[in-house]
Amino acid sequence: MEYNSSVKNRIKRMEGQLRGVLKMMEEGKDCKDVITQLSATRSGLDRTIGLVVGSNLVECIQDAQDEEKKEESINEAVQLLVKSR
């Protein structure tokens, strides 16, 4: 699977958020502010997982030659979503 620039940019944004959280912790910022940023990062990660799994599912279904393969691909995608929770 190829990951487009949009997905990569999301990951880079989260990376920056996590670095910001570390800086906040080192500076002794209020825990509510730290939790807010951690929650934002988690939310971004959850959305990114959904995008990756969704794209993978579409790709697998398009590549599937028969109904059995399509069903297998759908089940695999569902398991990836469940695993990510």
C-alpha positions as CSV (number, residue, x, y, z in Angstrom):
1,M,0.0,0.0,0.0
2,E,1.2,3.5,-0.8
3,Y,0.7,6.2,1.8
4,N,-0.2,9.6,0.3
5,S,1.2,12.9,1.5
6,S,-2.0,13.7,3.4
7,V,-1.5,10.7,5.7
8,K,2.2,11.4,6.1
9,N,1.4,15.0,7.0
10,R,-1.0,13.9,9.7
11,I,1.7,11.7,11.2
12,K,4.2,14.6,11.1
13,R,1.6,16.9,12.8
14,M,1.2,14.4,15.6
15,E,4.9,14.1,16.0
16,G,5.1,17.8,16.5
17,Q,2.2,17.7,19.0
18,L,4.0,15.0,21.0
19,R,7.2,17.0,21.0
20,G,5.2,19.9,22.2
21,V,3.7,17.8,25.0
22,L,7.2,16.8,26.1
23,K,8.3,20.4,26.2
24,M,5.2,21.3,28.2
25,M,6.0,18.5,30.7
26,E,9.6,19.7,31.0
27,E,8.4,23.2,31.6
28,G,6.0,22.0,34.3
29,K,2.8,23.2,32.5
30,D,-0.6,22.5,34.0
31,C,-1.8,18.9,33.7
32,K,-5.1,20.0,32.0
33,D,-3.1,21.6,29.2
34,V,-0.9,18.5,28.8
35,I,-4.0,16.2,28.8
36,T,-5.7,18.4,26.2
37,Q,-2.7,18.1,23.9
38,L,-2.4,14.3,24.5
39,S,-6.1,13.9,23.7
40,A,-5.7,15.9,20.5
41,T,-2.8,13.7,19.5
42,R,-4.8,10.5,20.3
43,S,-7.8,11.8,18.3
44,G,-5.5,12.5,15.3
45,L,-4.0,9.0,15.6
46,D,-7.4,7.4,15.7
47,R,-8.5,9.3,12.6
48,T,-5.3,8.4,10.8
49,I,-5.8,4.7,11.6
50,G,-9.3,4.9,10.2
51,L,-8.0,6.4,7.0
52,V,-5.2,3.8,6.5
53,V,-7.5,0.9,7.2
54,G,-10.2,2.3,5.0
55,S,-7.8,2.9,2.1
56,N,-6.4,-0.6,2.6
57,L,-9.9,-2.1,2.5
58,V,-10.8,-0.3,-0.7
59,E,-7.5,-1.4,-2.3
60,C,-7.9,-5.0,-1.2
61,I,-11.5,-5.2,-2.4
62,Q,-10.6,-3.7,-5.8
63,D,-7.8,-6.3,-6.1
64,A,-9.9,-9.3,-4.9
65,Q,-10.7,-11.7,-7.7
66,D,-13.7,-13.5,-6.1
67,E,-16.3,-13.0,-3.3
68,E,-14.3,-15.2,-0.8
69,K,-11.3,-13.0,-1.2
70,K,-13.4,-9.8,-0.8
71,E,-15.0,-11.2,2.4
72,E,-11.6,-12.1,3.7
73,S,-10.3,-8.6,3.1
74,I,-13.3,-7.0,4.8
75,N,-12.8,-9.3,7.9
76,E,-9.1,-8.4,8.0
77,A,-9.9,-4.7,7.9
78,V,-12.4,-5.0,10.7
79,Q,-9.9,-6.9,12.8
80,L,-7.4,-4.1,12.2
81,L,-9.9,-1.5,13.4
82,V,-10.7,-3.6,16.5
83,K,-7.0,-4.1,17.2
84,S,-6.5,-0.3,17.0
85,R,-9.0,0.4,19.8
